[in-house]
Amino acid sequence: MQQLGALWCSMPSLQHRHLQAKLPDASAWVLRGAQVKRPYQQSHLQGQGWRNSQLVWHQSQPGRLKMLAAATSQAIANAEAARAEFWEAGIPDEVTTKVLNQYHHYLRWDIDTKLRPALQLWVKELGSHELSARLLKHPKLLLRTPEECSDVYLWLASVGIDAEQIQKRMPRVMARPLTQVQSIVRAIQQGLQLTDEQLPKFCEQHTASLIYSPERVGQTLQAVADLLAVPAASEEMRQVVMVCERSLFNLDPAVLHRRVSFFCEEFTGGQGTAKVALKQYVYCISARVMRARAAELKEMLGWTQDELSRNVQTHPKILTRHPSTILSNVLKLQTHGFTSAQALHIVASFPSVAGYDWNSPLNIEKLQYLQLFLQLSLEELASRPRLLAASFHLKLGPRSEFICRSRGSDPDMPAGLSGFPSYIQVCSDADFAARFNHVSASPPLVYDEAFKQHWHQRWTFLRNKMGLSVADISARRLLLFTSLPNTLAPRWHFLKRFESAQADFNATDHLAALATLSDEHFAREYNMASVCFTYDKRIVQYLPNALQKV
């Protein structure tokens, strides 16, 4: 037994691995950096040097193993107790593991006086599910009480900022001292000379700015002003910053300035394209990566140096995609029927299209819509690559339907292409509404957020609830012109219930009835006393006497 004990003491690396293997995930950090430093080097493991080193180890560190074992046992106990408290609070194990690995100081908190009360307060405030989501984004959330965080919430709301949106995007803000948040917001407003109406928009766009110091935020704003060669309080500065990507303030100001300056000098000869680079977050990649990707794109797409500079200057975002990803998406375009020449022409004409995954469900849906609803051939799509880049749910779908309605054409006929592509792919919502709104019509046709939302709800219902393909909807376009809450939804649910009661009835065989029949005609057609169903006043009713049917 003594020989086995001596062998165990002579192998500290084995002790470390054995003890660490028994630790749970949340406490594995205890032994990081705690491995015993041996007074000998690997080269001493030969001959007499090895025996002398072992003698030194036993003589100089007689209690080291006991101390390490005691510390390890305590760490395991603390970790198990902490994990148990998170479990009692309704926090899933995977969330607990991530939180404790990112902020392991919770393992040192006293369970009864600190950890448990903190968890109970937050569970009472948010509930277990929401608290789990917040802890994943901000592991240090428990450092402050909900009351302290609510002070920040209430103050942000008092100055017109959407505190709920800030809390969802960046929960860390709510855990900061109120005075720090106030000083940052005031510094931003003074530095950019923002009005009380502009301040909420800025804070909601650049939520990340609220987690840094006023000095750091000021340095970032000054770096942007230097790149644009305008005063920090100028109108142009405000316009650019308001549309910059949300990651603007996450980057060190010096790195931001260096990367954007390199882009301007490398691809445009120093001629002011900093505005485009800032808007399309080209600063997220280093100068070395920019140069390497540009060279690969030039070789892969056969561009000349002038073509490379022109395309990169117009579409800097193409540099944020790896060339292999771009090539993969070009090949995916070919799987949808585009020839190799057409796919390369699309990329050369509008490079950002190459960054899209053309095998994703949304982009496949977009291609089908362009071909079936707008009846555009692949050749026409290749000549209008901006249409491929347009958002399907925000532009293509609602705008094409609105044009069709405003022209008063038959919904079953194509909307037509006269002037359509330019309006759908380029102009703003305000310009589009000014061109196509028919206020004098009865009822008035107004293109606004409500119209886009209603279109999206109808499309989602047809695709997800009814399970129709784009081709199915294209063949029955009147469905998109039918009121969802008053007609489409109640009639479909009625037919589905009818289908569940009649084995030989298929609801999808009666799609035309959803849009073409009046309420009275629909009721006469489908009300069946034999199965105890009735459709009345656009409300689906299942009569109680159905249960009495023999």
Disulfide bonds with the S-S distance in Angstrom:
none
